[in-house]
């Protein structure tokens, strides 16, 4: 989250991507950093035991949301 907030402060669009396990933590951290509305996209959890094919499917499923978040005006 710190990296995305740093990018946003510089005027560079960024999107925080994590698994759904981190929704609450991302909300709390973005609020504490002063960027409660920072763009974020969550994938299914857990990811550590996923195969390469499953990870590609997660990425493919999230791509449109990531692009939409990073290109918002």
N, C-alpha and C positions, 0 to 999 in steps of 0.2 A: 504494500500500500504506500509506503514512503516513496518509492520510485515513481509511482503514478502521480502522487501529489506533487512531487518535484517537477515532473514533466508539465503538469497542469499549471503550476506557478510560472513556468517559463513560456506558457502559451502553446505548448506542444500537446496535442490530444493524446490521451493514454487510456487504456482499459485494464482494469485489474481482473485477472482470470485465476480462479481457484475452484476447488471442488466444493460441493454444497456443505460440507462439514464446517466451512469457514465463513458462512453467511453472517452469523452473529458477531464474530470477531472482526470481520470487514466493516460491518456497520459501526461498531464501537470505535475502531481505529480511525475510520474516515471522519467520524464526528470529532474525535479528540484532536485530529490534525487540522480541523477547520474546513474540511471539504466533505460535508455529509452527502453530497450528491455526485461524488466521483463515480465515473462509469465502472460497472463491474458485471462480469458474466461468470456464472457458476456451472460447472459440469457435474455429472453424477459422482458420488463418493461410494466407495474408495477407489483410488486410481492405482495404488502401488502394486496390485496383483493383476492388473489388466494386461492383456496381450497387446502387441503392436497394433493388430487389427482393431481391437476394441478402442485403443487410444486414438487411432485415426478416425474411427466412427464418432467418438466424443468431440474431436476437433472439427470434423465436418459438420456435426450438429450445432456446434457453437459459432461457426464462422459467420453466418449472416448476422447474428446478434452482436458479435464483436465488431464487424464492419459498420453496422448501424450505430453502435455506441461511439466509435472513434470518428465517425463522420458527422455526428450531430452538430447542429449549429447553435 
